[in-house]
């Protein structure tokens, strides 16, 4: 049976805290009305939190990665200093990180951060305008399937995990035990790094709440590759025995993905043809760089999936549908950052960093 070894690293735990003040009501109906309004407000805040968290974690990880090489040059105290720096970044508001992330070195970053924090315009809750509260931790491992009691993960078999180093998970002793983070079994989300090593084929890991049916990949891997990725996982909640589960999929069983949009073409490392294995039978692959894959039709037919080139034609009706979807909010475009025209050099540095998610926008004029 094909298998994959998993190393799961917990870098930071984040949770949403909502606090309210209850006042005495003269009538039971008034109290119920206020409770209903508070519940709606808390639900809206939770929705905003879940929408903001991925961008927050992407920003934090990009800042840490930007200066990682500087700490690596310190063979004596580099690892310790990197841990301390990561905790500082996790506890810095996003509005400040957006200003200081393109510093040339750690010393400049620390100085610019100190000055930015003194600016009242940046005195916001962590993560932006929402009531986000994060509980940063020094890096520690909550699970390691290489030494876990149940052994390495098996292809197509989901395994449940606690959000701390529970007995048998193979994690570091005391990881997320007795910290102010999210308690096991509670609602909320955790932000962590997930890594795979010594894998036996091409595939992916799907980290999700226990029993969830989503098939979104948290980490893609290739044979004999060591690779990691930062991800955010909504916990199972409701007092469940496990906070999340990880489902490994290695080539050898049918994929579960409905559509693959190939923006590279099958010109490097067989990225196109390797995507065929991730598709479900009858799934669709769109080859955007038309002509980059001479055997596209034959390969998709052999894999039992559908394939099409990327074709564009003027269509006012379709553009109207897209405009209505954007206006209604059913389709959202994630803008990672907006730069002023004079910050165009910083915009280029952001793109070149390889850690942006979504679009980079340049403000040319007001209005």
Secondary structure, 3 states (H helix, E strand, C coil): CCEEEEEEEEEEEEEECCCCCCCCCCCHHHHHHHHHHHHHHHHHHHHHHHHHHHHHHHHHHHHHHHHHHHHHCCCCCHHHHHHHHHHHHHCCCHHHHHHHCCCCCHHHHHHHHHHHHCCHHHCCCECCCCCEEEEEEEEEEEEECCCCCCCCEECCCEEEECCCCCCCCECCCCCCCCCCCCCCCCCCEEEEEEEEECCCCCEEEEEECCCCCCCCCCEEECCCCCEEEEEEEECCCCCCCCCEEEEEEECCCCCCEEEEEECCCCCCCCHHHHHHHHEEEEEEEEECCCCCCCCHHHHHHHHCCEEEECCCCCCHHHHHHHHHHHHHCCCCCCEEEEEEHHHHHHHHHHHHCCCCCCEEEEECCCC
